[in-house]
Amino acid sequence: MSVLSHFLSCDWGTSSFRLKLVELPGLRVVANQKSDEGNAATFEKWQQAKQPEQQRLAFYQAILREHARQLEQQAGRPLAGVPVVVSGMASSTIGMLELAYKPLPFAADGSDLATQLLPATAEFPYPVLLISGVQSDDDVMRGEETQLVGCGFADIAAAQLFLHPGTHAKHVLVQQGQAVSFKTYMTGEFFSLLSKESILAAAVEPAEDVQLPAHAQAFEQGIRDSQTGNLLHNAFLVRTARLFEKRSKPENFFYLSGLLIGYELQNFPAEFRGAITLAGETALVHSYEAALRLLGITERVASVTIKGAEEVTLRGQAAVLQRLQETAPASFSAAK
């Protein structure tokens, strides 16, 4: 069995597209491409093109092919035969090929995730490994399951909580190497709607430096208020705090962030004593780390570990790819 030296990592979300050439086994990113050609925009373009359903896959692959050509130029080498591992919304109803969800539980090593291998063709000379999402009785995820695999929970017997902040934050409970339950929180989407589309938009201004004392104090106040007051009332106070000049617009930004993150964590299971892994974009995971500490959760759990979104995505995709190569090596015989 030949050993793969590289793979193409595609994280294809609803609103974003990321493609990276990744070296194995060290997971060094050799070249990368990103755009706003998320699945939602791509699906809309495909509908506008009025192509038949059987042409949808080729339509999406054409976008992948163009970005792969850009990576070839960056890397200075042809990439034909290098497998593309695709996770995220590409397996959804608006993606390149809809795949059924894997019902809970699923193995934290990714060995039983729902996948489909698409062979390379003359038009698209890369085999594609498409990873589907996971469902419970009343919830779904696509993309986070692959990131969970990248956290290395498979050999840990103790309870773990995978907490992924974002547009739709996920809390996934892992026990004995199996993801057994999860909940989705629309924290990021609510924050975006309130800060950009609601009456609060004029009272909020994006800011990045949460370490500034005034920003940190506003964030902490939002966390505290989330535990005692009514969320809908406290949200309106963002407007009046600006109207009465109690907080600046950047301070309101952090107050609203703290208010919503704190509300998400309000019902954190009191009995949980295991380890928490925060995986996501740097600023967000540090905000959640601060919220866990302010709410006293950090004190009662075994540990809180931070991992980057890219790290766990690449590790998860590589794990699923390498496992499939072990079981179906002929599928990658042309891979470089």
C-alpha positions in Angstrom: 0.0 0.0 0.0 1.5 3.3 -1.0 1.7 6.0 1.6 0.0 9.3 1.0 2.4 12.3 1.1 -0.3 15.0 0.7 -4.0 15.6 0.7 -6.2 18.5 -0.2 -8.3 19.7 2.8 -11.6 21.3 1.8 -13.6 23.0 4.6 -16.7 24.0 2.6 -19.2 25.8 4.9 -22.4 27.6 4.2 -20.7 31.0 3.5 -17.1 30.2 3.1 -14.7 28.0 1.1 -11.2 26.9 2.2 -8.9 24.6 0.3 -5.4 23.7 1.6 -2.6 21.5 0.3 -1.5 19.6 3.4 1.7 17.5 3.9 1.4 14.2 5.6 2.1 13.1 8.3 3.0 16.4 9.8 0.0 18.3 8.6 2.0 21.2 7.4 0.0 23.5 5.1 1.9 24.0 1.9 -0.5 26.2 0.1 -4.0 27.5 0.7 -7.0 29.1 -1.0 -10.1 30.7 0.4 -13.1 32.5 -0.9 -16.7 33.4 -0.1 -18.0 30.7 -2.5 -19.8 28.9 0.3 -22.4 26.3 -0.4 -25.3 28.7 -0.1 -23.8 31.0 -2.8 -22.7 28.1 -5.0 -26.1 26.4 -4.8 -27.8 29.7 -5.8 -25.4 29.9 -8.8 -26.2 26.4 -9.8 -30.0 27.1 -9.6 -29.5 30.2 -11.7 -27.7 28.1 -14.3 -30.8 25.9 -14.6 -28.7 22.8 -14.9 -30.3 19.4 -14.2 -29.7 17.7 -10.9 -27.3 15.2 -12.4 -25.0 18.1 -13.2 -24.8 19.5 -9.7 -21.7 17.5 -8.7 -19.8 18.6 -11.8 -20.8 22.2 -11.1 -19.3 22.1 -7.6 -16.3 20.2 -8.8 -15.6 22.9 -11.3 -15.2 25.4 -8.5 -12.9 22.9 -6.6 -10.9 22.4 -9.8 -10.3 26.1 -10.2 -9.0 26.5 -6.7 -6.9 23.3 -7.0 -5.2 24.9 -10.0 -4.4 27.9 -7.9 -2.8 25.6 -5.3 -0.8 23.9 -8.1 0.6 27.2 -9.1 1.5 28.1 -5.4 3.0 24.7 -4.8 4.8 24.6 -8.2 3.7 21.0 -8.9 0.8 19.1 -10.4 -1.7 17.7 -7.9 -3.6 15.2 -10.1 -4.4 12.1 -8.1 -4.1 13.9 -4.7 -7.2 13.1 -2.7 -9.6 15.9 -1.6 -11.2 15.5 1.8 -14.3 17.6 2.0 -16.2 18.3 5.3 -18.8 20.9 6.3 -22.0 21.7 4.4 -20.9 20.1 1.1 -22.8 17.0 2.0 -26.0 18.9 2.7 -29.1 19.7 0.6 -27.3 22.8 -0.7 -24.0 21.0 -1.2 -22.3 19.1 -4.0 -23.9 15.8 -3.1 -26.4 15.2 -0.3 -25.4 12.4 2.1 -27.5 11.0 5.0 -26.5 11.9 8.5 -24.9 9.4 10.7 -27.2 8.8 13.7 -25.7 9.1 17.2 -23.6 7.7 18.7 -20.5 7.9 16.6 -16.9 6.9 17.3 -14.6 9.7 18.3 -11.9 8.2 15.9 -14.2 8.8 13.0 -14.3 5.1 12.0 -18.1 5.0 11.6 -18.9 8.4 10.1 -21.0 8.4 6.9 -18.7 9.0 4.0 -18.7 8.7 0.2 -15.7 8.3 -2.1 -15.9 9.8 -5.5 -13.3 8.5 -8.0 -11.1 10.8 -10.0 -12.2 11.5 -13.6 -10.6 13.1 -16.6 -12.5 16.3 -15.9 -11.8 16.2 -12.2 -8.5 14.4 -11.6 -8.7 14.1 -7.8 -10.5 11.4 -5.8 -12.9 13.0 -3.4 -13.7 11.8 0.1 -16.9 13.5 1.2 -17.7 13.4 5.0 -21.3 13.7 6.1 -22.7 15.0 9.4 -24.3 13.5 12.4 -27.9 13.7 13.8 -29.6 13.1 17.1 -33.3 12.8 17.5 -33.7 16.5 17.3 -30.4 18.1 16.3 -27.9 18.0 13.5 -24.3 19.0 12.7 -22.1 19.0 9.6 -18.4 19.8 10.0 -18.0 19.7 13.7 -18.0 15.9 13.8 -14.7 16.0 11.8 -13.2 18.6 14.1 -14.2 16.4 17.1 -12.3 13.5 15.5 -9.3 15.8 15.3 -9.3 16.4 19.1 -8.0 12.9 19.9 -10.8 11.7 22.2 -10.8 8.1 20.9 -8.5 6.6 23.6 -9.8 8.6 26.5 -12.2 6.8 28.8 -13.2 9.8 31.0 -16.0 12.0 30.0 -15.1 14.9 27.6 -17.1 17.9 26.4 -16.3 19.2 23.0 -17.4 22.9 22.9 -17.2 24.5 19.4 -18.1 28.2 19.4 -19.4 29.7 16.2 -22.4 30.7 14.3 -24.2 27.6 15.6 -22.2 26.6 18.7 -22.0 22.9 19.5 -21.7 21.1 22.8 -20.9 17.4 22.3 -20.6 14.9 25.1 -18.0 12.1 24.6 -18.0 9.0 26.8 -15.8 6.0 26.4 -14.6 7.1 23.0 -18.2 7.7 21.7 -19.9 11.0 21.0 -23.3 10.2 22.7 -25.2 13.5 22.7 -25.0 17.1 21.6 -26.8 20.4 21.5 -26.7 23.4 19.1 -26.9 27.0 20.2 -27.5 29.8 17.7 -25.3 32.2 19.7 -23.2 33.5 16.8 -26.2 33.9 14.5 -28.1 35.8 17.2 -25.1 38.0 17.8 -24.8 38.8 14.1 -28.6 39.6 13.8 -28.7 41.7 16.9 -25.5 43.7 16.2 -26.1 44.2 12.5 -29.8 44.0 11.7 -31.7 45.0 14.8 -32.3 48.3 16.5 -29.1 47.6 18.5 -27.0 48.0 15.3 -26.6 51.7 15.8 -25.4 51.1 19.4 -22.7 48.5 18.6 -19.3 48.8 16.9 -17.1 45.8 16.2 -13.9 45.8 18.2 -11.1 43.2 18.6 -9.1 44.1 21.8 -11.0 42.4 24.6 -7.9 43.0 26.8 -8.6 46.7 27.1 -10.0 47.2 30.7 -13.2 48.8 29.5 -13.9 46.1 27.0 -13.1 43.3 29.5 -15.4 44.9 32.1 -18.2 45.2 29.6 -17.8 41.5 28.6 -17.8 40.4 32.2 -20.9 42.5 32.9 -22.7 40.8 30.1 -21.7 37.4 31.5 -23.0 38.4 34.9 -26.3 39.8 33.6 -26.9 36.7 31.5 -27.3 34.7 34.7 -29.7 36.9 36.6 -31.8 39.0 34.2 -34.1 38.4 31.3 -32.2 38.0 28.0 -34.7 40.0 25.9 -34.7 42.9 28.4 -31.0 42.9 28.9 -30.5 42.9 25.1 -32.5 46.1 24.9 -30.2 47.7 27.5 -27.5 47.7 24.9 -29.4 50.5 23.2 -30.2 52.5 26.3 -26.6 52.1 27.6 -25.5 54.0 24.4 -28.4 56.4 24.6 -27.5 57.4 28.1 -23.8 57.3 27.4 -23.1 54.5 29.9 -21.1 52.5 27.4 -19.3 53.2 24.2 -20.2 51.3 21.0 -17.2 49.0 21.2 -18.0 48.3 24.9 -21.6 47.4 23.9 -20.1 45.0 21.4 -18.4 43.1 24.2 -21.3 43.4 26.5 -23.6 41.8 24.0 -21.1 39.1 23.3 -20.8 38.3 27.0 -24.6 38.4 27.4 -25.2 35.8 24.7 -22.2 33.5 25.5 -23.2 33.6 29.2 -26.8 32.7 28.3 -25.6 29.8 26.2 -23.6 28.5 29.2 -26.4 29.2 31.7 -27.6 25.6 31.8 -24.2 24.0 31.7 -24.7 20.6 33.4 -23.8 21.1 37.1 -22.9 17.4 37.4 -20.2 17.4 34.7 -16.7 17.0 36.1 -14.8 15.9 33.0 -12.5 17.8 30.7 -13.6 20.5 28.3 -12.0 21.1 24.9 -12.7 24.4 23.3 -12.0 24.3 19.5 -12.6 27.2 17.2 -11.4 30.6 16.0 -8.9 32.1 18.4 -10.8 35.2 19.6 -14.0 33.1 20.2 -12.4 30.3 22.2 -10.6 32.8 24.4 -14.0 34.5 25.1 -15.5 31.2 26.0 -12.6 30.3 28.2 -13.1 33.6 30.1 -16.8 33.0 30.4 -16.3 29.5 31.8 -13.9 30.9 34.3 -16.3 33.8 35.3 -19.2 31.4 35.7 -17.1 29.1 38.0 -17.3 26.2 35.6 -13.5 26.0 35.2 -13.1 25.4 38.9 -15.3 22.3 38.9 -14.2 20.5 35.8 -11.0 18.5 35.3 -9.5 20.8 32.7 -10.1 23.3 29.9 -8.0 22.9 26.8 -8.0 25.2 23.8 -7.4 23.9 20.2 -7.4 25.9 17.0 -10.1 25.3 14.3 -7.6 24.6 11.6 -5.6 22.1 13.7 -8.6 20.0 14.6 -10.1 20.2 11.1 -6.9 18.9 9.5 -6.3 16.2 12.1 -9.9 15.0 11.7 -9.9 14.9 8.0 -6.5 13.2 7.9 -7.7 10.6 10.4 -10.8 9.7 8.3 -8.7 9.7 5.1 -6.0 7.5 6.5 -8.5 5.0 7.9 -10.2 4.7 4.6 -6.9 4.2 2.8 -6.2 1.3 5.1 -9.6 -0.3 4.3 -9.7 0.6 0.6 -6.1 1.3 -0.6 -7.0 0.8 -4.3 -9.1 3.9 -4.2 -5.9 6.0 -3.8 -3.5 4.1 -6.0 -3.0 7.2 -8.2 -2.5 9.5 -5.2 0.8 11.4 -5.0 
